[in-house]
Amino acid sequence: MPTDPPAEGRFADPELVINRVYTRTGDRGQTRLVGGQKISKHALRIECYGTVDELNAAVGLARLECLELKLDGLAAWLRRVQHALFNLGSLLATLPEDVHPRQPRVQQADVDALEAAMDAANADLPVLRSFVLPGGNRANVALHQARTVCRRAERLCVRLAEEEAVDPVAVPYLNRLSDALFVWSRAAAVQAGHEEVLWAPNEG
């Protein structure tokens, strides 16, 4: 399993220069992990960090929608999440035996921070008496979209953890993040003064 990072939680800064995007090395359906190992682009590990990458893009879009509504507090949290997701993707793209002690990753402190942020946001929301549908406003929908991608990333990482060693915080972080995205989707509607769309079974 990956070794713990230093107590101060400082990760190594990236040491890379990207001066060309294409390499042609993936034309035969393979790619390389951080440690240099060749692996099929269809491998479950690739599906995992590829879906985390997709999630990061969805969170980025949700952040822009929040900024449009002047929801700066939510936007700040979403930017923090984007950095954490990149850390998680870096970890998933590395086999456990190749993980460097200072390699970026998500930590229990990140999970705890999400819980605290959720509790704070939820305290200002009305009590739910039905399920909600995406649709309060564009930010609300974007956050729900990110939530569903997050759940998919979580399911894939659970499958990977059943077959290979995976950092023990990876799945809890995604699990907690999907909950946070749900709470923030509600907050995006309420804080902007828009009504949430409640599920009405008889209107279907």
C-alpha positions in Angstrom: 0.0 0.0 0.0 1.2 3.6 -0.5 3.3 5.0 2.3 1.9 8.0 4.2 2.9 11.5 3.1 4.9 13.7 5.5 2.9 14.9 8.5 2.8 18.4 7.2 0.9 17.1 4.2 3.2 18.8 1.7 3.3 17.1 -1.7 6.0 17.3 -4.3 5.5 20.0 -6.9 5.1 18.7 -10.5 8.4 18.4 -12.3 7.4 18.2 -15.9 7.5 20.2 -19.1 4.6 19.7 -21.6 5.8 21.0 -25.0 3.9 18.5 -27.2 0.5 17.0 -26.7 0.6 14.0 -29.0 3.1 11.2 -28.7 1.6 8.5 -31.0 2.4 5.9 -28.3 -1.3 5.3 -27.7 -2.2 4.5 -31.3 -2.2 0.8 -30.5 -4.6 1.1 -27.6 -2.1 1.3 -24.8 -0.9 4.0 -22.5 1.7 4.3 -19.7 1.1 4.7 -16.0 3.1 7.1 -13.9 5.7 4.4 -13.2 6.2 3.8 -16.9 4.3 0.5 -17.2 2.3 -0.1 -20.4 -1.3 -0.9 -19.9 -4.4 -1.2 -22.1 -6.5 2.0 -22.3 -9.5 -0.3 -21.5 -8.0 -1.4 -18.2 -10.1 -0.8 -15.1 -7.4 1.5 -13.6 -7.5 3.7 -16.7 -11.3 3.8 -16.5 -11.0 4.9 -12.9 -8.7 7.9 -13.3 -10.3 8.7 -16.7 -13.6 9.0 -14.9 -12.0 11.1 -12.2 -10.7 13.4 -15.0 -14.3 13.6 -16.4 -15.5 14.4 -12.9 -13.0 17.2 -12.7 -14.3 18.8 -15.9 -17.9 18.5 -14.6 -16.9 20.2 -11.4 -15.1 22.9 -13.3 -18.3 23.6 -15.3 -20.3 23.7 -12.1 -17.8 26.2 -10.6 -18.3 28.5 -13.6 -22.0 28.4 -13.2 -21.7 29.2 -9.5 -19.5 32.2 -10.4 -22.2 33.4 -12.8 -24.6 33.5 -9.9 -22.1 35.2 -7.6 -21.9 32.1 -5.4 -18.3 32.7 -4.6 -18.2 30.5 -1.5 -19.4 27.5 -3.4 -17.0 28.3 -6.3 -14.1 28.4 -3.9 -14.9 25.0 -2.6 -15.3 23.6 -6.1 -11.8 24.9 -7.1 -10.4 23.1 -4.0 -12.2 19.9 -5.1 -10.6 20.2 -8.5 -7.1 20.2 -7.1 -8.0 17.3 -4.9 -9.4 15.3 -7.8 -6.2 15.9 -9.8 -4.3 14.6 -6.7 -6.5 11.5 -6.7 -6.1 11.0 -10.5 -2.3 11.1 -10.0 -2.5 8.4 -7.4 -4.8 6.2 -9.4 -2.5 6.5 -12.4 0.3 4.9 -10.3 0.7 1.3 -9.2 0.9 1.0 -5.4 4.5 -0.1 -5.5 5.5 3.0 -7.5 3.9 5.6 -5.3 6.4 8.1 -3.9 5.9 9.2 -0.3 5.4 12.8 -1.4 3.2 12.0 -4.4 -0.1 14.0 -4.4 -3.1 12.2 -3.0 -6.3 12.7 -1.1 -6.0 12.3 2.6 -8.4 11.8 5.5 -8.2 15.5 6.2 -9.8 16.1 2.8 -12.7 13.8 3.7 -13.1 15.6 7.1 -13.1 18.9 5.4 -15.9 17.9 3.0 -18.0 16.7 5.9 -17.5 20.0 7.7 -18.4 22.0 4.6 -21.5 19.8 4.0 -22.7 20.3 7.6 -22.2 24.1 7.3 -24.1 24.3 4.0 -26.9 21.9 5.1 -27.6 23.9 8.2 -28.8 26.8 6.1 -31.1 24.7 3.9 -34.8 23.9 4.4 -35.6 20.4 5.5 -36.2 18.1 2.6 -39.7 16.5 2.5 -39.2 14.9 -0.9 -36.5 13.9 -3.3 -35.3 16.8 -5.6 -35.0 16.9 -9.3 -32.1 18.7 -11.1 -33.4 22.0 -12.3 -33.4 24.8 -9.7 -30.9 26.7 -11.9 -28.0 26.0 -14.2 -25.5 25.7 -11.3 -27.9 23.3 -9.6 -28.1 21.1 -12.7 -24.3 21.2 -13.2 -23.7 20.1 -9.6 -26.2 17.2 -10.0 -24.4 16.2 -13.2 -21.1 16.3 -11.4 -22.6 14.2 -8.6 -23.7 11.5 -11.0 -20.2 11.3 -12.5 -18.8 11.2 -9.0 -20.9 8.2 -8.2 -19.7 6.4 -11.4 -16.1 7.1 -10.5 -16.8 5.7 -7.0 -18.3 2.5 -8.4 -15.3 2.0 -10.7 -12.9 2.6 -7.8 -14.8 0.1 -5.7 -14.3 -2.5 -8.5 -10.6 -1.7 -8.8 -10.2 -2.0 -5.0 -11.7 -5.5 -5.2 -9.0 -6.5 -7.7 -6.0 -4.5 -6.8 -4.5 -2.4 -4.0 -6.0 1.1 -3.9 -5.3 3.9 -1.5 -7.7 3.5 1.4 -8.9 7.1 1.2 -9.8 7.1 -2.5 -13.3 5.5 -2.2 -14.3 7.4 1.0 -13.3 10.7 -0.6 -15.5 10.0 -3.7 -18.3 8.8 -1.5 -18.2 11.9 0.6 -17.7 14.2 -2.4 -20.9 12.9 -4.1 -22.8 13.8 -0.9 -21.2 17.2 -0.8 -22.2 17.8 -4.5 -25.8 17.0 -3.6 -25.8 19.4 -0.7 -24.1 22.1 -2.8 -26.6 21.6 -5.6 -29.3 22.5 -3.2 -27.3 25.4 -1.8 -26.8 26.7 -5.4 -30.6 27.0 -5.8 -31.4 28.3 -2.4 -28.6 30.9 -2.1 -29.5 32.2 -5.6 -33.2 32.6 -4.5 -34.5 29.9 -6.9 -37.0 27.2 -6.0 -35.9 23.6 -5.8 -37.7 21.2 -8.0 -39.3 18.5 -5.8 -40.2 15.1 -7.0 -43.9 14.7 -7.5 -44.7 11.0 -8.3 -48.2 11.8 -9.7 -46.8 14.3 -12.3 -44.9 11.6 -14.1 
